[in-house]
Amino acid sequence: MNLKEQIKQSETIELVDKGNVIAIYDRKEGNKFKIKWSEGETKNEDEIYDIIMQILKQTTIDVFFDNIKYNKGMVVLSLFDGISCGRIALERANIKVKTYYASEIKKHAIKCSQEHYKDIIQLGDVTKIHYSNGILYTENGEFNVGEIDLLIGGSPCQDFSIANKNRLGLEGMKSRLFYEYLRLLEEIKPKYFLLENVRMKKEAEKQLNSFLGVKGFHIDSKLFSYQTRHRIYWTNLKIEEPKDLQINFQDFKGIGDIDEAKVNKTPSRIRMWNDGVKKDFRTCKNITYCDKVGCITRKQDRSPNSGLIAHQDFCRFLTRAELEMAQTLPIGYTKSLSYNQAQDVIGDGWTVDVVAHIFRSLNKL
């Protein structure tokens, strides 16, 4: 709903907009406020918004003032942006975005994002981003962004993951990028923030709770998808306990290009499949008749992975479409990439509907 539609539906406010005159009538107090500019002088959307805000500051309509301010659209900075799952989630949550800045260095991830969102402003390496007095200083230039409403990101997680026996936590080279998120959170001081990461040892989770000043909220993607993916979300937004949508993989199995997902027989893959019988850490789960698949990883051709499916006389990986749907991405979202590149960025990404669930609380602020 745009600004004028909100005002029309309000019981306490009336807007009169006649080209070069904007007037607001406060029904509650019976006052009228008017701003006029010269004939022929044009005002863009932001300028008109600012004029309306100036008027509203003089009225008694504080609650409505907050709603309008939010509806203008959010300035978002996404760190470790990947294929912009955060942008899709904002759309699904009906959150208007004014400007979306992204920090990402993986070229095929950027290619996928820009194909769908040409207005995303790419900033480059997160370690080279700094914020001061409303300006973002980056390796791709300086940007006068003003206040940033929402800071989001999922810093690389390999050194936190319980699945990694050699995990080093915050001391690991990749997970140390968490400190870049923390640095920018402190520099920017956004209204809202969201950080996502893997399930980790309690000690490491407590460290992150302490650094971020909020307790991590655990959500498994299996509530929103046919993928089991346990993740932790730290945010200053209120998260409602999600309901189980009971999504079953069997209702979606077989969608997409199966030929692209065929597994050729090699000694290592024969061992991975093991005639469809899970034996040890070197063999993969047979998900042919399962309700849920395993966690989508950056590479299917490994053990463990999200699972293998019986196909002809051997097995297959998940199709590109099955991978996309497991992360609740639009089918075809990664069509500009090779199958291996698609696996990589989908495995790196967020389960979109989980994040959309979190962002919906923005509509209640």
Secondary structure, 3 states (H helix, E strand, C coil): CCHHHHHHHCCCEEEEECCCEEEEEECCCCEEEEEECCCCCCCCHHHHHHHHHHHHCCCCCHHHHHHHHHHCCEEEEEECCCCCHHHHHHHHCCCCEEEEEEECCCHHHHHHHHHHCCCCEECCCHHHCEEECCEEEECCEEEECCCCCEEEECCCCCCCCCCCCCCCHHHCCCHHHHHHHHHHHHHHCCCEEEEEEECCCHHHHHHHHHHHCCCCEEEEHHHCCCECCEEEEEECCCCCCCCCCCCCHHHCCCCCCCHHHECCCCHHHHHHHHHHCCCCCCCCCECCCCCCECCCCCCCCCCCCCCEEEECCEEECCCHHHHHHHCCCCCCCCCCCCHHHHHHHHHHCCCHHHHHHHHHHHHHC
